[in-house]
Structure formats: structure tokens, C-alpha cells
Amino acid sequence: MGNIDGWGGPLPQSWIDSHRELQKKILTRMRELGMRPVLPAFTGHVSEALVKKYPNSKIRKMSGWEGFEGTYILDPMDPLFLDIGKRFIIKQAEIYGTDHLYSADTFNEMDPVSSDLQYLADVSKVVSQSMIEGDSLAVNVMQSWLFLHDKFWNKERIKAYLDAVSNDRMIMLDLFATGQPQWKNTEAFLANPGFGVCFTTGEEKWECMEEPMR
């Protein structure tokens, strides 16, 4: 989510290495079962070391979240964002393979630095483009969680953000449809993109789109 740099630790390299191998096994089994794993893409969350290495880049320290110190976020409009995003996708595919589905939820529980509609559209386009630069078949699988913060995300801003990416390049996941379904509040994600997915746990009631648009 980009809200936390760490908690406790540091973890030993042996733990990191073992979990890389575990991840490979998990992905292999998922694919054997016919699943298409969604892998992460670059969201702009960077370390303080990058701030020192690229002092002229547009890197902003966010306000703290739930008691944690603020993290550093690289503005998607900075050329460095596209470069890192592309390299991340390529390197990740070398290690884990790819099913061309990627998740990059840049603004979960964080507001964009600007409410300008063109800025929001440009950011959305760049985030998806960073995936496509590394994988020509990339599809952005995006959570609708950020739209729960309706003090910022009104329908006009949501439309600007979603319309910037073509329908075949984005899938929305309505992760809290059991409580606050965003496909209902956004006119089925303003018809762009046209597919909503819902999740539930335990004995909670399912609540999903009755007729997905594609």
C-alpha cells in the first residue's frame, strides 16, 4: 500500500532467499491449477536511499499513517517512475515468469498530491504504461479500495482516473463489496473498466455485480 517501510526486523538474507524459492513453488502450483497469478508492479514507493541518489527527482515524503512514519513516494509524472516501473516488471518476469496481470495500488489510503483532473488522468496512464513498457500484454488489476475515501474521490475524479486507461488494460477488484461496494457507488466503475470482482470471508454474505460487463 505504500504506507509502511518496515516493522521490526531486519529479516536475515536467508529468510528472504527462502521465501523467494517458496514464491516460485506457489506460482508454479497456481499455474498448474489453471490460475493466473497477479504480481506486483511499481507503485512509486521508494526508499530514503533513492532520495539521496536522485536529489532532483520528484519524491515526496507522505504524512504518517496509523502511527508509522511517512514513506517516500516518487511522483508518477517524474521520468524516473517509468524507468523503474519498466525495469521492475522485466526483472520480476525473469525470476517468477508472468501471466501479464499486475497490481499497483498507488493511492490506497493516501491522497494524490493534486486533485487536478488532468493530473489524475496522467498519473493513471503512466502507472499502467510502466507495466506495458516491461510487458506488452500487461493488464493493470486495480483495487477499488482507494475510492472508499470519498472525501477526495468524487465521481468526476474517479472518471478522470479510470478513463485514462482503455478497458482491455484494466480490471477493477471490488475488495470490500460485502461492506461498501464501490461498483454501486461509481455506476459500475463508471463503465470503465467493465468487470468487478468481489470477495468475502467466513460467513459474510457475497455481494457482486449480477451482470459483469465483460
GUMAR-586814 format. One line per field, with one value per residue: x, y, z of N, C-alpha, C in turn; residue number from 1; residue in three letters. Coordinates in pm, whole numbers, always signed. Each point is the difference from the previous one (the first is absolute). Example, Ala and Ser with C-alpha at 12.3 -4.5 7.8 and 13.67 -1.06 7.14 Angstrom:
residues 2
n_east <- (+1319  -35) .
n_north <- (-569  +105) .
n_up <- (+780  -72) .
ca_east <- (-89  +82) .
ca_north <- (+119  +119) .
ca_up <- (+0  +6) .
c_east <- (+90  -77) .
c_north <- (+120  +109) .
c_up <- (+0  +73) .
resi <- (1  2) .
resn <- (ALA  SER) .
END
This chain:
residues 214
n_east <- (+81  +127  -64  +70  +111  -46  +8  +74  +53  +101  -59  +45  +110  +27  -69  +62  +114  -31  -41  +112  +64  -53  +25  +115  +5  -38  +78  +95  -35  -5  +107  +49  -58  +65  +64  -36  +117  -35  +101  +83  -33  +74  -11  +133  -26  +81  +127  +40  +62  -117  -51  +95  -33  -129  +83  +7  -24  -121  +67  -115  +29  -70  -118  +21  +1  -108  +69  +3  +131  -11  -49  +93  -63  +40  -7  -114  -9  +79  +87  +54  -125  -10  +119  -26  -118  +58  +106  -89  -85  +103  +57  -119  -24  +123  -46  -119  +43  -96  -113  +81  -22  -18  +41  -49  -34  +21  -132  +29  -106  +28  -7  -36  +110  -80  -101  +98  -105  +70  +38  -121  -44  +91  -26  -130  +16  +78  -81  -103  +45  +32  -120  -63  +78  -32  -129  +13  -18  +65  -65  -48  +26  -101  +32  -123  +89  +84  -98  +32  +115  -131  +73  +81  -34  -32  -120  +15  +58  -95  -88  +61  +4  -124  -50  +105  -58  +32  -121  +71  +32  -124  +16  -121  +56  -124  +110  -76  -34  +47  +80  +88  -89  +116  -29  -67  +99  +56  -129  +26  +71  -114  -31  +99  +56  -37  +89  -88  +83  -67  +30  +3  -13  +25  -86  +88  -91  -7  +62  -40  +65  -127  +33  +117  +57  +99) .
n_north <- (-121  -13  -54  -113  +43  -22  -120  +38  -121  -5  -50  -120  +5  -90  +83  +105  -68  -49  +123  +36  -102  +35  +126  -46  -75  +107  +80  -90  -19  +129  +9  -98  +77  +65  +40  +126  -17  +86  +49  +46  +125  +90  +39  +10  -103  +92  -35  +35  -115  -23  +56  -64  -110  +34  +91  -6  -123  -19  -3  -40  +54  -111  +42  -11  -131  +14  +111  -41  +7  +120  -51  -39  +90  -71  +126  -59  +130  -49  +31  +18  +40  +46  +53  +35  +49  +43  +46  +46  +31  +49  +55  +42  +27  +49  +43  +58  +42  -7  +42  +106  -41  +131  +16  +122  -16  +102  +16  -123  +61  +51  +130  +12  +46  -35  +86  +57  +9  +92  +48  -19  +53  +96  +9  -15  +84  +76  -19  +4  +115  +21  -57  +74  +96  -68  +7  -22  -110  +92  -45  +118  -80  +83  +21  -14  -54  +59  -48  -82  +63  +8  +40  -88  -127  +114  -4  +130  -12  -82  +73  +108  -62  -45  +112  +23  -114  -62  -39  -27  +112  -11  -62  +27  +1  -37  +27  +106  -81  -76  +108  +44  -60  +12  -119  -5  +42  -74  -36  -111  +71  +72  -129  +24  -119  -102  -23  -45  -11  -90  +27  -114  +4  -121  +56  +88  +86  -79  +97  -43  +45  +21  +100  -63  +114  -75) .
n_up <- (+0  +26  +104  -16  +56  +121  +58  +102  +6  -89  -111  +36  -71  +93  +80  -47  +1  +119  +26  -59  +55  +117  -32  -43  +111  +72  -73  +10  +128  +18  -76  +74  +93  -95  +109  -1  +57  +94  -71  +92  -12  -59  +127  +2  +80  +49  +9  +121  -23  -59  +107  +68  -68  +9  +45  -131  +40  -50  +113  +44  +118  +10  +39  +128  +13  +76  +22  -126  -10  -57  -113  -86  -75  -103  -36  -38  +15  +94  -97  +120  +18  -123  +23  +126  -35  -109  +66  +87  -98  -68  +106  +38  -129  +7  +116  -21  -119  -90  +50  -1  +124  +23  +125  -11  +127  -79  +5  +38  +52  -118  +19  -129  -52  -100  +1  -69  -79  -63  +117  +49  -114  +7  +130  -20  -100  +76  +104  -84  -48  +129  +13  -89  +50  +109  -34  -128  +75  +68  +108  +28  +104  +8  +128  +43  +83  -87  -74  +102  -31  +17  +105  -56  -1  -57  -57  +6  +118  +44  -65  +46  +116  -10  -47  +77  +43  -112  -32  -109  +63  +45  +115  +45  +120  +23  +70  +15  -100  +99  +6  -90  -74  -58  -50  +115  +76  -95  +3  +70  +90  -11  -3  +83  +7  -76  +93  +87  +100  +68  +126  +68  +130  +50  +84  -46  -34  -107  -61  -119  -105  -28  -78  +17  -28  +50) .
ca_east <- (-81  +86  -16  +93  +131  +41  -47  +92  +110  -11  -2  +127  +0  -45  -147  -37  +30  -91  -134  +3  -19  -138  -87  +8  -80  -141  -42  -3  -120  -116  -10  -40  -144  -72  -15  +87  +41  +19  +125  +7  +69  +57  -102  +62  +53  +145  +73  +66  +126  -24  -9  +137  +63  -63  -50  -81  -124  -119  -30  -69  -23  -141  -31  +0  -123  -30  +110  +126  +62  -34  +86  +37  -71  +47  -111  -8  +30  +146  +46  +61  -106  -18  +122  +2  -114  +33  +105  -56  -80  +89  +77  -93  -35  +116  +5  -125  -89  -110  -130  -35  -89  +81  -71  +75  -99  +84  -59  -78  +1  +83  -55  +94  +49  -82  -135  -19  -48  +100  +107  -46  -1  +139  +57  -56  +57  +142  +10  -25  +102  +123  -17  +2  +137  +72  -75  -95  -133  -35  -131  +2  -106  -2  -101  -86  +6  +29  -121  -74  +27  -81  +26  +83  -36  -137  -18  +75  +141  +7  -13  +126  +102  -28  -12  +134  +49  -101  -68  +73  +125  -26  -105  -22  -37  -80  +42  -85  -137  -92  -31  -23  +27  +29  -60  -131  +19  +69  -71  +76  +132  -20  +8  +138  -23  -131  -8  +22  +19  -25  +52  -57  +66  -85  -144  -50  -82  +54  -75  +80  -75  -82  +31  +123  -11  +81) .
ca_north <- (+121  +118  +76  -46  -44  -120  -21  -96  -39  -46  -143  -49  -31  -139  +3  +58  -99  -113  +40  +10  -135  -38  +70  -70  -122  +38  +43  -119  -78  +76  -14  -139  -9  +84  +136  +104  +84  +144  +37  +145  +94  +112  +97  +128  -8  -16  +14  +128  -6  +49  +146  +50  -32  +84  +116  +89  -66  +42  -99  +71  -77  +4  +12  -129  -79  -87  +0  -28  +116  +14  -64  +81  -38  +62  +50  -69  +89  +9  -102  -112  -96  -90  -78  -101  -89  -91  -92  -89  -102  -88  -81  -90  -108  -88  -85  -68  -15  +96  -27  +131  +72  +70  +87  +117  +87  +112  +94  -61  +73  +120  +86  +55  +133  +99  -43  +40  -116  -41  -65  -134  -81  -24  -95  -131  -45  -33  -121  -112  -1  -58  -144  -34  +17  -122  -116  +56  -57  +29  +50  +57  -53  +107  -3  +119  +43  +142  +78  +9  +132  +82  +142  +40  -64  +17  -69  +70  -39  -142  -12  +45  -101  -126  +20  +17  -132  -70  -109  -126  +11  +17  -76  +50  -97  +65  -85  +14  +2  -48  +110  +123  -33  +119  -4  +66  +143  +64  -35  -113  +55  +94  -81  -11  -112  -59  -126  +14  -125  +19  -105  -8  -98  -55  -9  +123  -19  +45  +105  +27  +44  -108  -17  +66  +57  -81) .
ca_up <- (+0  -1  +125  +102  -48  +69  +137  +61  -87  -139  -25  -54  -142  -17  -4  -129  -104  +11  -43  -146  -52  +32  -95  -129  +12  +5  -133  -85  +32  -45  -145  -26  +28  -95  +49  -54  +113  -15  +63  +25  -88  +75  +42  +34  +137  -8  +126  +20  -74  -136  +12  +1  -129  -103  +76  -84  -38  +73  +104  +109  +122  +34  +142  +67  -8  +115  +95  -67  -65  -140  -99  -116  -121  -124  -81  -129  -111  -13  -97  +70  +33  -114  -13  +106  -21  -110  +43  +102  -67  -74  +95  +69  -93  -10  +120  +31  -114  +4  -63  -57  +90  +98  +92  +48  +64  +39  +95  +107  +127  -17  -105  -98  +35  -70  -40  -139  -75  -98  +76  +38  -122  -40  +96  -30  -127  +19  +80  -90  -105  +54  -12  -142  -47  +35  -47  -96  +23  +139  +40  +134  +86  +99  +105  +12  +140  +13  -22  +126  +56  -89  +20  -114  -126  -50  -128  -104  +11  -34  -145  -60  +28  -69  -145  -59  -39  -80  +70  -10  +76  +143  +67  +135  +104  +103  +111  +119  -50  +103  +91  -74  -141  -78  -133  +12  +24  -113  -123  -53  -31  -110  -122  -47  -90  +15  +73  +143  +71  +143  +87  +132  +85  +106  -24  -60  -118  -128  -68  -120  -117  -53  -140  -38  -133  -93) .
c_east <- (+85  -3  +108  +131  +46  -57  +88  +118  +133  -1  +134  -12  -49  -151  -49  +21  -99  -140  -6  -25  -142  -97  +0  -87  -149  -51  -8  -127  -127  -22  -40  -149  -82  -24  +97  +38  +13  +126  +6  +69  +49  -106  +56  +58  +150  +64  +63  +132  -18  -10  +139  +69  -53  -61  -89  -131  -116  -41  -53  -15  -145  -18  -8  -136  -10  +119  +136  +54  -34  +101  +30  -68  +55  -120  -3  +34  +150  +45  +61  -103  -15  +120  +5  -112  +27  +103  -53  -76  +89  +77  -89  -35  +115  +4  -124  -86  -110  -125  -62  -103  +82  -85  +91  -98  +70  -58  -87  +22  +101  -60  +108  +41  -83  -136  -31  -34  +102  +116  -41  -2  +141  +66  -48  +62  +145  +16  -22  +108  +131  -5  +18  +140  +82  -65  -111  -142  -54  -142  +10  -121  -4  -111  -84  +6  +20  -126  -90  +19  -72  +12  +89  -57  -150  -7  +80  +146  +18  -5  +129  +107  -21  -4  +136  +58  -111  -54  +79  +130  -23  -116  -11  -39  -73  +18  -87  -147  -101  -41  -38  +33  +18  -57  -139  +15  +62  -63  +76  +136  -5  +20  +141  +91  -129  -6  +30  +12  -18  +54  -76  +76  -100  -146  -57  -76  +71  -86  +83  -89  -79  +35  +127  -6  +91  +70) .
c_north <- (+126  +80  -31  -42  -128  -6  -106  -25  +59  -152  -45  -33  -141  -9  +52  -100  -116  +35  +28  -137  -51  +65  -68  -125  +31  +37  -119  -81  +72  -17  -141  -19  +91  +142  +95  +94  +147  +39  +151  +76  +116  +105  +140  +3  -30  +19  +139  +6  +54  +152  +61  -22  +88  +124  +94  -63  +48  -110  +73  -93  +19  +20  -139  -68  -92  -14  -32  +128  +2  -64  +97  -54  +79  +40  -73  +89  +24  -111  -124  -109  -103  -92  -112  -102  -104  -104  -101  -114  -101  -93  -101  -119  -98  -100  -87  -33  +104  -55  +130  +77  +61  +92  +113  +101  +119  +83  -64  +72  +115  +82  +41  +142  +109  -60  +41  -122  -50  -70  -143  -93  -37  -103  -141  -59  -45  -129  -124  -11  -60  -153  -43  +12  -127  -126  +52  -51  +33  +55  +45  -51  +88  -19  +128  +60  +150  +86  +6  +136  +104  +150  +54  -54  +16  -62  +66  -43  -149  -19  +41  -108  -127  +15  +11  -131  -74  -121  -130  +1  +16  -88  +55  -115  +74  -76  +11  +7  -49  +110  +128  -23  +125  -5  +62  +151  +74  -35  -109  +46  +90  -68  -7  -30  -72  -129  +23  -136  +26  -117  +0  -103  -51  -8  +129  -30  +51  +112  +46  +55  -116  -32  +76  +45  -66  -111) .
c_up <- (+0  +129  +103  -65  +69  +141  +63  -91  +43  -11  -56  -149  -28  -7  -135  -112  +4  -48  -150  -63  +28  -97  -136  +3  +0  -139  -96  +23  -44  -149  -40  +18  -90  +46  -72  +114  -39  +77  +20  -111  +85  +29  +25  +139  -8  +138  +9  -77  -142  -2  -7  -134  -112  +67  -80  -46  +88  +98  +123  +120  +42  +150  +61  -8  +121  +95  -60  -65  -148  -92  -114  -125  -118  -85  -134  -120  -16  -97  +66  +33  -111  -15  +105  -22  -107  +44  +102  -65  -72  +94  +72  -89  -17  +115  +14  -122  +8  -68  -47  +82  +113  +86  +47  +57  +63  +114  +106  +132  -1  -113  -99  +39  -65  -33  -143  -85  -102  +69  +36  -122  -43  +91  -31  -126  +18  +80  -88  -107  +49  -4  -146  -59  +28  -51  -91  +18  +139  +16  +146  +79  +124  +103  -3  +140  +13  -15  +123  +65  -86  +27  -112  -131  -31  -140  -113  +0  -33  -151  -70  +15  -83  -152  -69  -50  -73  +75  -1  +78  +150  +46  +142  +92  +112  +131  +124  -42  +102  +95  -71  -147  -86  -141  +1  +13  -117  -134  -75  -50  -122  -134  -56  +118  +35  +78  +147  +65  +149  +80  +131  +81  +102  -40  -58  -128  -124  -57  -118  -111  -57  -145  -35  -146  -102  +80) .
resi <- (1  2  3  4  5  6  7  8  9  10  11  12  13  14  15  16  17  18  19  20  21  22  23  24  25  26  27  28  29  30  31  32  33  34  35  36  37  38  39  40  41  42  43  44  45  46  47  48  49  50  51  52  53  54  55  56  57  58  59  60  61  62  63  64  65  66  67  68  69  70  71  72  73  74  75  76  77  78  79  80  81  82  83  84  85  86  87  88  89  90  91  92  93  94  95  96  97  98  99  100  101  102  103  104  105  106  107  108  109  110  111  112  113  114  115  116  117  118  119  120  121  122  123  124  125  126  127  128  129  130  131  132  133  134  135  136  137  138  139  140  141  142  143  144  145  146  147  148  149  150  151  152  153  154  155  156  157  158  159  160  161  162  163  164  165  166  167  168  169  170  171  172  173  174  175  176  177  178  179  180  181  182  183  184  185  186  187  188  189  190  191  192  193  194  195  196  197  198  199  200  201  202  203  204  205  206  207  208  209  210  211  212  213  214) .
resn <- (MET  GLY  ASN  ILE  ASP  GLY  TRP  GLY  GLY  PRO  LEU  PRO  GLN  SER  TRP  ILE  ASP  SER  HIS  ARG  GLU  LEU  GLN  LYS  LYS  ILE  LEU  THR  ARG  MET  ARG  GLU  LEU  GLY  MET  ARG  PRO  VAL  LEU  PRO  ALA  PHE  THR  GLY  HIS  VAL  SER  GLU  ALA  LEU  VAL  LYS  LYS  TYR  PRO  ASN  SER  LYS  ILE  ARG  LYS  MET  SER  GLY  TRP  GLU  GLY  PHE  GLU  GLY  THR  TYR  ILE  LEU  ASP  PRO  MET  ASP  PRO  LEU  PHE  LEU  ASP  ILE  GLY  LYS  ARG  PHE  ILE  ILE  LYS  GLN  ALA  GLU  ILE  TYR  GLY  THR  ASP  HIS  LEU  TYR  SER  ALA  ASP  THR  PHE  ASN  GLU  MET  ASP  PRO  VAL  SER  SER  ASP  LEU  GLN  TYR  LEU  ALA  ASP  VAL  SER  LYS  VAL  VAL  SER  GLN  SER  MET  ILE  GLU  GLY  ASP  SER  LEU  ALA  VAL  ASN  VAL  MET  GLN  SER  TRP  LEU  PHE  LEU  HIS  ASP  LYS  PHE  TRP  ASN  LYS  GLU  ARG  ILE  LYS  ALA  TYR  LEU  ASP  ALA  VAL  SER  ASN  ASP  ARG  MET  ILE  MET  LEU  ASP  LEU  PHE  ALA  THR  GLY  GLN  PRO  GLN  TRP  LYS  ASN  THR  GLU  ALA  PHE  LEU  ALA  ASN  PRO  GLY  PHE  GLY  VAL  CYS  PHE  THR  THR  GLY  GLU  GLU  LYS  TRP  GLU  CYS  MET  GLU  GLU  PRO  MET  ARG) .
END
